[in-house]
Amino acid sequence: MAAHPIVTAGVRHRIGNGQSTLIWGHPWLPDDPSPLIQTSMLEELREARVAGLIDPQSSTWDPHILSDLFIPEDVNRILKIPVSPDYDDSWYWMGDPKGTYTVKNAYRRIVGEYESNPGTFDKWVKMWKLKVPPEWKTFLWRAICDILPTTTNLIIKRVEVDPLCPMCALDHEDVLHALVFCEYSTLVWNITQLPITNIVTDSFSTWLTAAMMVLTKEQTRLMIAVLYSIWRSRNAAVWERTMVRPTVVVHCAAVAERAFGTAHYRHPLPEPTPSTGQDQHENGATLRCHVDAGFRQGTGEATYGIVLISPKGTFVAAKNSKLQFCNSPLIAEALAYKEALSWLAERNITTASCLTDCMVLRSTMQQHTTPIYSYVGVVIDQCRTIMSLFSSISLNYVHRQINLHAHTLASLAFTQDHSMYWDSIPSDSIIALIN
């Protein structure tokens, strides 16, 4: 019940046929400035439903009714909402692309309203994705959060201990001193020859952030291994009254990092096996259809660009145009993919590999078991229906640079008055069109 205000603030009504949504009273519009209708309500229309604003013949918004009832700002916002007469109206959570409420989304909605303090560690995603043993990540998390049992932290907890560092006995021990600036730790870092010995700061999280910015992935893994080994050596000094040679610390860290990588990530990959659909573009067995969308947040304008490449890598055809108004970049990407599928079907192409630089779209298309309550769910359903007409079709992710031609065409479409189509011309000439 404590989360009730957060949930109600983030739910919206998705318009399908409009029969269960109140025009005044339900949050169903884009959030600028409010999900509620801003036009003053007529008392006789208190129970009026959104279905009354839809033309039953064209299954689109009735412009005459809209202009008669609402102020221009509301009319513009309504026209950005797609109408789906084959779907019932439903609730969805606006903080998630799929429209599903989760505690994680609610947390991000709250925390996102605040700016992080200077010096706050902001590499969490990169850190958790590192290919190192889980216990190293847990240790690093404890170090960043300053909850390692250093003498300084123990004294704060009212534990009676000697405040001096157990390794050098020259200074009070905190996380930064123990792992970086202690004379013993400094000797270890000099042996590694990692380019981080000149980082000067008074915070371990700041030191780690700076280090991760200058190191490669391989060097970052070695750095974490060394940090973990230094802490183990420090514990040996506390409990066993022994000190490991700095050269041995570095050697053990490097061996542990290589052993873990060899066992978990560096084994030879299996030979690819022929399959239908997924990743067929890698062996050049089918046509490649590059697709991308353009979206302008302020106006809701959206465009798409499509480039068709033969299995040998030669240009086949290209197309671009404007899309209907959208309320999110993901819907624009989904509509662009739908246009690409329809265009391929019109050309009687039954086998193709579609390529997008939108990772969210690709993952959403692959999740067949999870319901999608947001507007993008309607477009995804339509895409899947069209895909069923193909003998083999897949959607794969590629980097933006590989999808540059489709991206350029989508950008170009913002300045066009009508659709454009290219056939039997070199693909490099598409880039020249933007100049």
Secondary structure, DSSP 8 states (H G I E B T S, - for coil): -TTHHHHHHHEEEE-SSSTT-BTTTS--S-SSS-SS--S---GGGTT-BGGGGEETTTTEE-HHHHHHHS-HHHHHHHHTS---TTS--EEEETTSTT----HHHHHHHHHTTS---TT----HHHHHTSSS-HHHHHHHHHHHTT-S--HHHHHHTT-----B-TTTSSSB--HHIIIIISHHHHHHHHHHT-TTTT---S-HHHHHHHHHHHS-HHHHHHHHHHHHHHHHHHHHHHHT-----HHHHHHHHHHHHHHHHHHHT-S--------SSTTGGGGT-SEEEEEEEEE-TTT--EEEEEEEE-TTS-EEEEEEEEE---SSHHHHHHHHHHHHHHHHHHTT--EEEEEES-HHHHHHHH--SS---STHHHHHHHHHHHHTTSSEEEEEE--TTTTHHHHHHHHHGGG-SS-EEEESS-THHHHHTT-
